Every structure is written in structure tokens, then in C-alpha cells.
Amino acid sequence: MPLPFAAGLYKKAWLKNYALMLAGLLIDIDHLLASPIYDAERCSIGFHPLHTPIPIVLYTLLLLHPKTRALGIGLCLHILLDGADCLL
């Protein structure tokens, strides 16, 4: 999902910004703290530490500064996709 955003928003430096957006996937490291690590019936939002309201607010704040915006986009996309997964 980050590729269209990187290509559309950062035409000159899309690859670097795509990599930063992909780094948003690293917040899934907190799944290692859960038992079982993966549960198809569990909603990540609100359960895993990096998927709770305070970190989500911090991810949103990253959107405000141009130097952190790409990472913020990646993290927010990750949270939005996890949220959509919870609805399905």
C-alpha cells in the first residue's frame, strides 16, 4: 500500500520515502509480546502496545513535519489497515 503514496507524493525521492513508509511495518514487532504471537480473531488495535491510542497519536504527529512525514504516513497506513482488518 505505501508504494502508490510514495510514488504519488514524492516523485523525486520516492524510493527513500517508500523505504521509510515500509518501516511502518516494524511496529508489528510488538506481536512477539503476545501469546499466541498471531491470532486471526484478535484485533491488533488496542491490544498490542504499539497499536494503542498514545502511540497512534504520536504516529499522527509525525505527519506534521516534512522530515518525518513519510514515516508517519507509513505508520498511519499500517494502523488504518489494521483497523480495517478489525472490522472484517
N, C-alpha and C positions, 0 to 999 in steps of 0.2 A: 503494500500500500504506500510506503513512503516514496517510491520511485516517481510516480506522477507528480507528487508535491515538489520533490527536489528538482525534477526536470522543468516544471512549470514556474516555480518561484525563483530558482537560482540557475538561470540559463548558462552563465559563465562558469560558475563553480559548483555545478550540480553534483559531481562525483563526491567531493568533500562533504557537502551538505547531505547527500544521500547516506554517506557513512555515519554522519552524526545522527541522522534520523534512525538509522538501523540500530544505533547504540541504545535507543529507547527500548529495545528488546531485552537489554541486560537487566531490567528491573524484575524479570521473571526469575532471577536468582533466588528471590525470596520464597519461591515454591519449594526450595530444598529444605526449608524450615517446617514444612507441613508433613503430616503423616495421614494418608499416603501422599507422596510428592505430587501425584496427579490424580484428580478425581473429576471425571467428566460431569458429574452432577453438582460440583461445587462452583460457586461464583467467586471469582478472584477479587472483585471489588469489595472492599471492606473486610476481607478475610486475611489476605497476605499483607504484611507490614508496608510494603512499598506500593500497595494498592488501596491505601486508606485515605481519608479526606485531607490530612495535613500534607502528605507528600504530593497529592494531586493538586493542591493549591500551589505548592512550590513549582510543580511542573508547568502550571499555567503562568506563573510569574516569569518563567524563563522566556515566554513569548514576547515580553516587553522589550528586551534588549536585543539589538541586532546580532551581537556576537553569540548569544545563547539561543536565539530563536529556532534554529534548525533542530537542536537537541530538544527544545521544548515542543516543537511540532511532533517529533518522533515519539516523545513520551505521552503527549496528549492523544495522538492517534492510537497508541497502544492501549491507553485507558478507555478510549471510546470503543475500540474493537472488543476489548474485554467486557465492557458494559453491554454491548450488543449481543455478545455471546451469552451473557447472563439472561437476557430477555428471551433468547431462543431456547 
